[in-house]
Amino acid sequence: MLRYWTAGESHGKALLALVDGFPAGMEVDEQAINVELARRQGGYGRGKRQQLETDAVDVLSGVWQGKTLGSPIALQVINRDYKLERLKDLERPRPGHGDMTGAIKYLGSIRGVLERASARETAVRVAAGMLAKQLLAQFGIDTIGYVTELGGVKITTPSGDVATHRKLRDDSVIYCLAPERNQEFIDLIDDAGERGDTLGGVLEVRVEGLPFGLGTHAQWDRKLDGRIAQAVMAVQAIKGVEIGLGFEAARLPGSQVHDPITFDPARAGEASLGYIRPSNNAGGLEAGMTNGQPLVVRAAKKPIATLRKPLESINWETKQPHRAQYERSDVCAVPAAGVIIEAVVAFEVAAALVEKFGGDSLIEMKARYDLFQQLARRDQPPIESTGGS
Ligand SMILES: Cc1cc2nc3c(=O)[nH]c(=O)nc-3n(C[C@H](O)[C@H](O)[C@H](O)COP(=O)(O)O)c2cc1C
């Protein structure tokens, strides 16, 4: 079972991820993880803190001579902005944060909650997700995340493959697929910042090259759509998750929602096994299992809750009305959220891949993957029992 946990506070000494159940024998590219960590800190609209820190991953365990061992992998990202011991508590809880609710729940301080609730923690979720992405690449599976809406402005997705889309996204200041609109979004974000306001948006993640059968229909907590929804919803500030047509499917008749099935023997060697779907409204999942089509997941991110022109709140001690506290904050973190959502989706898909093809070693996984593809294509008779008494 491939899984992970994280630890660490926003201004604490370091953030940690413990990745358990990762197969042995995969070469780890730390630099590729660092590239994604840098992308998480970027995108137009981020605050000063992102310029203070340059995140880098330190692999503390589970890797020897560049390859995974099959033992737990501990990933560390040092906080260069460590100052937790010196920080004071907040006096006025911020609406939209866990400040007040957490302080009541834990009978403690606001600082004690916000330090862990902060999205700084996602640095190590990205590190774990990018490790997972490297595993997916071993099976020809590729992921991409990008922004499809920002501050209420929709951005259409042009046709094209992942490589083409990655190039467009990397030329965009907000990590969308329309770099020619850079100035429009810079102006939109600057305008919100000048008004002391913040902006949200919508992210889309696509996973291509998936085999059939990751996840299962057989038990509710092993359905891949459910696992993805939980992982995405558990990212700070995400308030909605859609797969494929998502909410739009509820508004259309069945004939316009479901994806017809055709078969092209010439494409039987592909991940789709030749079962071609002219549309992909299901977003690559039927009955909680991948169906050979690209996985398409969308997430809605709310605007940042820390406002330079704060909303009404109270003084936590006196309970007297007072504007909420302002702490250094982003105006728009929608681009960064795209990096995070891609990472958490990649991790869930990799976990389902390990579940289907066994997780001890990469060599074994590949052999079982190839065998499954052969059996599913039905171009080889099922294996006979080896017998034994
Ligand atoms: C990439 C990213 C960066 C964020 N940066 C900030 C920030 O600078 N200031 C802030 O108030 N909230 C920020 N948030 C959102 C809060 O962490 C989040 O809204 C808060 O913890 C409450 O959780 P909830 O929105 O999931 O209910 C950020 C979220 C993400 C995904």
The ligand as a MOL file (V3000), in Angstrom:
LIG
                    3D

  0  0  0     0  0            999 V3000
M  V30 BEGIN CTAB
M  V30 COUNTS 31 33 0 0 0
M  V30 BEGIN ATOM
M  V30 1 C -0.9120 27.3510 -2.6830 0
M  V30 2 C -1.7420 27.9560 -1.5980 0
M  V30 3 C -1.2910 29.1120 -0.9810 0
M  V30 4 C -2.0430 29.7130 0.0130 0
M  V30 5 N -1.5890 30.8840 0.5630 0
M  V30 6 C -2.3530 31.5150 1.4750 0
M  V30 7 C -1.9480 32.7820 1.9920 0
M  V30 8 O -0.9040 33.3380 1.6400 0
M  V30 9 N -2.7630 33.3770 2.8990 0
M  V30 10 C -3.9230 32.8120 3.3200 0
M  V30 11 O -4.6130 33.4010 4.1240 0
M  V30 12 N -4.3360 31.6080 2.8410 0
M  V30 13 C -3.5850 30.9460 1.9430 0
M  V30 14 N -4.0100 29.7360 1.4320 0
M  V30 15 C -5.2850 29.1450 1.8840 0
M  V30 16 C -5.3330 28.6880 3.3400 0
M  V30 17 O -4.2680 27.8230 3.6650 0
M  V30 18 C -6.6710 28.0050 3.6310 0
M  V30 19 O -7.7250 28.7370 3.0900 0
M  V30 20 C -6.8910 27.8790 5.1340 0
M  V30 21 O -5.9280 27.0030 5.6870 0
M  V30 22 C -8.2890 27.3730 5.5110 0
M  V30 23 O -8.5420 26.1340 4.9680 0
M  V30 24 P -9.7510 25.8760 3.9440 0
M  V30 25 O -9.7630 27.0350 2.9940 0
M  V30 26 O -9.3770 24.5870 3.2690 0
M  V30 27 O -11.0230 25.7890 4.7190 0
M  V30 28 C -3.2740 29.1260 0.4270 0
M  V30 29 C -3.7120 27.9420 -0.1870 0
M  V30 30 C -2.9680 27.3580 -1.1970 0
M  V30 31 C -3.4530 26.1100 -1.8560 0
M  V30 END ATOM
M  V30 BEGIN BOND
M  V30 1 1 1 2
M  V30 2 1 2 3
M  V30 3 2 2 30
M  V30 4 2 3 4
M  V30 5 1 4 5
M  V30 6 1 4 28
M  V30 7 2 5 6
M  V30 8 1 6 7
M  V30 9 1 6 13
M  V30 10 2 7 8
M  V30 11 1 7 9
M  V30 12 1 9 10
M  V30 13 2 10 11
M  V30 14 1 10 12
M  V30 15 2 12 13
M  V30 16 1 13 14
M  V30 17 1 14 15
M  V30 18 1 14 28
M  V30 19 1 15 16
M  V30 20 1 16 17
M  V30 21 1 16 18
M  V30 22 1 18 19
M  V30 23 1 18 20
M  V30 24 1 20 21
M  V30 25 1 20 22
M  V30 26 1 22 23
M  V30 27 1 23 24
M  V30 28 2 24 25
M  V30 29 1 24 26
M  V30 30 1 24 27
M  V30 31 2 28 29
M  V30 32 1 29 30
M  V30 33 1 30 31
M  V30 END BOND
M  V30 END CTAB
M  END
